[in-house]
Amino acid sequence: MGITLYGGPQTRASMPRWYMEEKGIPYDLVEVSVGASQNLQPDFLAVNPFGKIPAMRDDSVLDGNNQPLTLFESGAILLHLAEHHGGEGTTAAERSQISQWTHFANSTLAFAIFVPDQKQKVLPRLLKQLDQQLNRGFLVGEAWGAADCAVTAYLAYIKLFFPQEDLSAYPSVQALIEATQQRAAYKKVMGMA
């Protein structure tokens, strides 16, 4: 009984996988190839009927039908892992803040990074604010956690997908990306080790 994560290299499955590696949460990885249409096969559609990755099955938590819990969407998976396996979100305020940052990363930040007109208009303002936030330490609590994982994963995508992007105006963001790229768990998940 355990956690099974469905995804592939350099997909949004990287975020919950990185979290589990950092936190030492045991899991099995089932690589699902979208290119080979494995995500549209009945066995995977039983986990995520939308056929999108990532998806997760957690045998340690039962759903309303007394079956292992299945989830899709990287942010939902990350929130579940933080609360049920990572020891985070012990107060209502912490759970809400972790949710806030995870939603920010998966919607606002992702949109600003990957939509060209938003990248020019919105991303500089977001990076300026994040640079200030990162100077204060961890985004929620006193240790690295799900909120940091979500936001940092997207920040690191900037250098992964846009290596020529000049981030020198945001020294804390730039330093965080560089430090992240040196983390053993991140390197393993991203295929850099």
Backbone hydrogen bonds in HBPLUS format (Angstrom, degrees):
<---DONOR---> <-ACCEPTOR-->    atom                        ^
c    i                          cat <-CA-CA->   ^        H-A-AA   ^      H-
h    n   atom  resd res      DA  || num        DHA   H-A  angle D-A-AA Bond
n    s   type  num  typ     dist DA aas  dist angle  dist       angle   num
A0059-ASP N   A0002-GLY O   2.90 MM  57  5.16 170.2  1.91 151.0 147.6     1
A0028-ASP N   A0003-ILE O   2.86 MM  25  6.28 152.0  1.94 149.0 158.0     2
A0004-THR N   A0057-ARG O   2.80 MM  53  5.15 158.9  1.84 153.9 160.2     3
A0057-ARG N   A0004-THR O   2.87 MM  53  5.15 155.7  1.93 146.9 154.8     4
A0005-LEU N   A0028-ASP O   2.81 MM  23  6.16 164.8  1.83 170.7 175.0     5
A0030-VAL N   A0005-LEU O   2.83 MM  25  6.13 165.7  1.85 163.2 165.9     6
A0006-TYR N   A0055-ALA O   2.79 MM  49  5.12 174.6  1.80 155.5 154.2     7
A0055-ALA N   A0006-TYR O   3.18 MM  49  5.12 146.4  2.30 134.8 141.2     8
A0007-GLY N   A0030-VAL O   3.07 MM  23  6.43 157.0  2.13 147.6 153.7     9
A0032-VAL N   A0007-GLY O   2.95 MM  25  5.24 145.6  2.07 117.9 128.6    10
A0014-SER N   A0011-THR O   2.91 MM   3  5.77 168.0  1.93 124.1 128.2    11
A0015-MET N   A0012-ARG O   3.33 MM   3  5.84 146.2  2.45 108.9 114.7    12
A0017-ARG N   A0013-ALA O   3.09 MM   4  6.12 156.7  2.14 152.4 159.6    13
A0018-TRP N   A0014-SER O   2.76 MM   4  5.76 156.2  1.82 145.7 151.8    14
A0019-TYR N   A0015-MET O   3.07 MM   4  6.33 162.0  2.11 151.8 156.5    15
A0020-MET N   A0016-PRO O   2.98 MM   4  6.22 163.0  2.01 147.7 151.5    16
A0021-GLU N   A0017-ARG O   2.95 MM   4  6.20 157.4  2.00 150.4 156.8    17
A0022-GLU N   A0018-TRP O   2.90 MM   4  6.13 165.4  1.92 157.1 160.6    18
A0023-LYS N   A0019-TYR O   2.93 MM   4  6.09 157.0  1.98 152.5 159.0    19
A0024-GLY N   A0020-MET O   2.89 MM   4  5.74 113.6  2.34 137.1 151.1    20
A0025-ILE N   A0020-MET O   2.89 MM   5  4.75 152.6  1.97 140.9 145.0    21
A0024-GLY N   A0021-GLU O   3.34 MM   3  5.16 151.1  2.43  94.7 103.0    22
A0038-GLN N   A0033-SER O   2.90 MM   5  5.34 146.7  2.01 171.9 165.9    23
A0037-SER N   A0034-VAL O   2.92 MM   3  4.80 159.0  1.97 106.7 111.2    24
A0040-LEU N   A0037-SER O   3.06 MM   3  5.42 162.7  2.09 109.8 115.3    25
A0041-GLN N   A0038-GLN O   3.30 MM   3  5.38 167.3  2.32 108.4 109.8    26
A0044-PHE N   A0041-GLN O   3.04 MM   3  5.60 124.2  2.37 114.5 127.5    27
A0045-LEU N   A0041-GLN O   2.93 MM   4  6.11 166.4  1.94 159.7 164.0    28
A0046-ALA N   A0042-PRO O   3.00 MM   4  6.10 131.0  2.25 141.5 151.5    29
A0047-VAL N   A0044-PHE O   2.82 MM   3  5.24 144.8  1.94 110.3 121.1    30
A0048-ASN N   A0044-PHE O   2.93 MM   4  6.28 164.5  1.95 157.0 161.2    31
A0051-GLY N   A0048-ASN O   2.89 MM   3  5.52 163.6  1.91 122.9 128.4    32
A0056-MET N   A0071-LEU O   2.81 MM  15  5.26 148.8  1.91 155.7 158.2    33
A0071-LEU N   A0056-MET O   2.90 MM  15  5.26 153.7  1.97 145.0 152.7    34
A0058-ASP N   A0069-LEU O   2.81 MM  11  5.28 162.0  1.84 156.7 163.0    35
A0061-VAL N   A0058-ASP O   3.34 MM   3  5.85 168.9  2.35 114.4 117.7    36
A0069-LEU N   A0061-VAL O   2.77 MM   8  5.62 148.8  1.86 168.6 160.7    37
A0063-ASP N   A0067-GLN O   2.67 MM   4  5.41 158.4  1.72 157.7 163.7    38
A0066-ASN N   A0063-ASP O   3.00 MM   3  5.28 155.1  2.06 120.0 120.3    39
A0077-ILE N   A0073-GLU O   3.01 MM   4  6.27 162.3  2.04 158.9 164.5    40
A0078-LEU N   A0074-SER O   2.89 MM   4  6.04 159.0  1.93 147.1 153.3    41
A0079-LEU N   A0075-GLY O   2.91 MM   4  6.14 161.5  1.95 150.7 155.3    42
A0080-HIS N   A0076-ALA O   2.99 MM   4  6.16 159.7  2.03 146.6 152.2    43
A0081-LEU N   A0077-ILE O   2.91 MM   4  6.16 164.7  1.93 153.7 157.9    44
A0082-ALA N   A0078-LEU O   2.95 MM   4  6.15 161.1  1.98 152.2 157.1    45
A0083-GLU N   A0079-LEU O   3.09 MM   4  6.28 164.9  2.12 150.3 153.7    46
A0084-HIS N   A0080-HIS O   2.83 MM   4  5.86 169.5  1.84 160.4 163.9    47
A0085-HIS N   A0081-LEU O   2.84 MM   4  5.08 147.6  1.95 134.3 141.0    48
A0086-GLY N   A0081-LEU O   2.77 MM   5  5.93 130.2  2.01 152.9 158.4    49
A0088-GLU N   A0082-ALA O   2.97 MM   6  5.19 161.0  2.01 154.1 149.4    50
A0095-ARG N   A0091-THR O   3.02 MM   4  6.30 165.7  2.04 155.0 158.8    51
A0096-SER N   A0092-ALA O   2.97 MM   4  6.15 158.4  2.02 148.1 154.1    52
A0097-GLN N   A0093-ALA O   2.89 MM   4  6.13 156.2  1.95 150.1 156.9    53
A0098-ILE N   A0094-GLU O   2.86 MM   4  6.04 162.5  1.89 155.6 160.0    54
A0099-SER N   A0095-ARG O   2.99 MM   4  6.12 158.1  2.04 143.4 149.8    55
A0100-GLN N   A0096-SER O   2.85 MM   4  6.06 155.9  1.91 145.6 152.6    56
A0101-TRP N   A0097-GLN O   3.03 MM   4  6.27 168.9  2.04 154.2 154.9    57
A0102-THR N   A0098-ILE O   2.99 MM   4  6.10 156.2  2.04 147.9 155.1    58
A0103-HIS N   A0099-SER O   2.89 MM   4  6.03 163.7  1.91 154.7 158.8    59
A0104-PHE N   A0100-GLN O   2.85 MM   4  6.04 157.9  1.90 149.0 156.3    60
A0105-ALA N   A0101-TRP O   2.92 MM   4  6.08 161.3  1.96 144.6 149.0    61
A0106-ASN N   A0102-THR O   3.04 MM   4  6.21 169.7  2.05 150.4 152.9    62
A0107-SER N   A0103-HIS O   2.93 MM   4  5.89 134.1  2.14 146.6 156.6    63
A0109-LEU N   A0104-PHE O   2.84 MM   5  6.05 170.6  1.85 158.3 161.6    64
A0110-ALA N   A0105-ALA O   3.10 MM   5  6.05 136.8  2.29 140.3 150.9    65
A0111-PHE N   A0107-SER O   2.89 MM   4  5.79 161.9  1.93 151.6 157.3    66
A0112-ALA N   A0108-THR O   3.05 MM   4  6.22 158.4  2.09 144.9 151.0    67
A0113-ILE N   A0109-LEU O   2.96 MM   4  6.17 143.5  2.09 147.9 157.9    68
A0114-PHE N   A0110-ALA O   2.99 MM   4  6.09 167.1  2.01 156.8 159.3    69
A0115-VAL N   A0111-PHE O   3.04 MM   4  5.61 145.2  2.16 147.0 150.2    70
A0118-GLN N   A0115-VAL O   2.92 MM   3  5.33 121.2  2.27 114.8 130.6    71
A0119-LYS N   A0115-VAL O   2.82 MM   4  5.95 145.8  1.93 155.6 165.1    72
A0120-GLN N   A0116-PRO O   3.35 MM   4  6.69 149.0  2.46 147.8 153.4    73
A0121-LYS N   A0117-ASP O   3.10 MM   4  6.24 157.9  2.15 140.9 147.4    74
A0122-VAL N   A0118-GLN O   2.72 MM   4  5.15 152.9  1.79 136.2 145.7    75
A0123-LEU N   A0118-GLN O   3.18 MM   5  6.58 154.7  2.24 151.9 157.1    76
A0125-ARG N   A0122-VAL O   3.07 MM   3  5.57 121.2  2.43 113.8 127.4    77
A0126-LEU N   A0122-VAL O   3.12 MM   4  6.42 160.9  2.16 156.2 162.3    78
A0127-LEU N   A0123-LEU O   2.84 MM   4  5.99 167.4  1.85 163.6 166.7    79
A0128-LYS N   A0124-PRO O   2.99 MM   4  6.11 151.0  2.07 141.6 149.3    80
A0129-GLN N   A0125-ARG O   3.15 MM   4  6.41 163.4  2.18 147.9 151.2    81
A0130-LEU N   A0126-LEU O   2.83 MM   4  6.06 163.6  1.86 154.3 159.8    82
A0131-ASP N   A0127-LEU O   2.84 MM   4  5.89 152.4  1.91 143.7 151.0    83
A0132-GLN N   A0128-LYS O   3.32 MM   4  6.65 148.7  2.43 140.7 147.5    84
A0132-GLN N   A0129-GLN O   3.12 MM   3  5.24 120.9  2.49  97.2 111.0    85
A0133-GLN N   A0129-GLN O   2.94 MM   4  6.28 158.7  1.99 151.0 157.5    86
A0134-LEU N   A0130-LEU O   2.81 MM   4  5.93 163.0  1.83 157.7 161.1    87
A0135-ASN N   A0132-GLN O   3.21 MM   3  5.29 136.4  2.41  97.5 109.1    88
A0136-ARG N   A0133-GLN O   3.02 MM   3  5.54 152.8  2.10 111.8 119.9    89
A0137-GLY N   A0134-LEU O   3.25 MM   3  5.42 161.7  2.28 104.9 110.4    90
A0149-CYS N   A0145-GLY O   2.88 MM   4  6.12 158.2  1.92 155.0 162.4    91
A0150-ALA N   A0146-ALA O   2.93 MM   4  6.12 167.4  1.94 154.9 156.6    92
A0151-VAL N   A0147-ALA O   3.13 MM   4  6.31 179.6  2.13 156.2 156.3    93
A0152-THR N   A0148-ASP O   2.85 MM   4  5.71 159.9  1.89 147.8 154.5    94
A0153-ALA N   A0149-CYS O   2.90 MM   4  5.82 154.0  1.97 144.3 151.4    95
A0154-TYR N   A0150-ALA O   3.43 MM   4  6.70 158.9  2.47 144.0 147.9    96
A0155-LEU N   A0151-VAL O   2.98 MM   4  6.31 158.4  2.03 151.0 158.0    97
A0156-ALA N   A0152-THR O   2.83 MM   4  5.98 162.0  1.86 154.4 158.6    98
A0157-TYR N   A0153-ALA O   3.09 MM   4  6.34 133.9  2.31 133.7 146.0    99
A0157-TYR N   A0154-TYR O   3.07 MM   3  4.90 125.1  2.38  90.8 105.6   100
A0158-ILE N   A0155-LEU O   3.04 MM   3  5.45 139.4  2.21 104.9 115.6   101
A0160-LEU N   A0156-ALA O   3.09 MM   4  6.34 145.2  2.21 142.8 153.5   102
A0161-PHE N   A0157-TYR O   2.76 MM   4  5.78 173.0  1.77 159.2 158.7   103
A0162-PHE N   A0158-ILE O   2.71 MM   4  5.33 143.9  1.84 139.4 151.2   104
A0165-GLU N   A0162-PHE O   2.93 MM   3  5.57 167.7  1.95 127.5 131.0   105
A0170-TYR N   A0167-LEU O   2.86 MM   3  5.47 162.3  1.89 122.6 128.3   106
A0174-GLN N   A0170-TYR O   2.90 MM   4  6.12 168.3  1.91 163.1 167.1   107
A0175-ALA N   A0171-PRO O   2.89 MM   4  5.96 159.8  1.93 143.4 149.1   108
A0176-LEU N   A0172-SER O   2.96 MM   4  6.07 154.6  2.03 141.8 148.8   109
A0177-ILE N   A0173-VAL O   2.97 MM   4  6.25 161.7  2.00 154.4 158.8   110
A0178-GLU N   A0174-GLN O   3.05 MM   4  6.28 165.7  2.07 151.2 155.0   111
A0179-ALA N   A0175-ALA O   2.90 MM   4  6.08 160.0  1.94 149.1 154.8   112
A0180-THR N   A0176-LEU O   2.84 MM   4  5.96 156.8  1.89 149.5 156.4   113
A0181-GLN N   A0177-ILE O   3.01 MM   4  6.22 157.9  2.06 150.9 155.9   114
A0182-GLN N   A0179-ALA O   3.10 MM   3  5.27 149.5  2.19 102.0 111.4   115
A0183-ARG N   A0180-THR O   3.03 MM   3  5.26 157.7  2.09 110.0 117.0   116
A0187-LYS N   A0183-ARG O   2.94 MM   4  6.18 165.8  1.96 157.8 161.9   117
A0188-LYS N   A0184-ALA O   2.96 MM   4  6.15 155.9  2.02 148.4 154.9   118
A0189-VAL N   A0185-ALA O   3.06 MM   4  6.24 168.2  2.07 150.3 152.8   119
A0190-MET N   A0186-TYR O   2.92 MM   4  6.04 158.4  1.96 154.0 160.2   120
A0192-MET N   A0187-LYS O   2.66 MM   5  4.55 153.8  1.73 149.8 150.0   121
A0191-GLY N   A0188-LYS O   3.23 MM   3  5.24 159.0  2.28 101.7 107.6   122
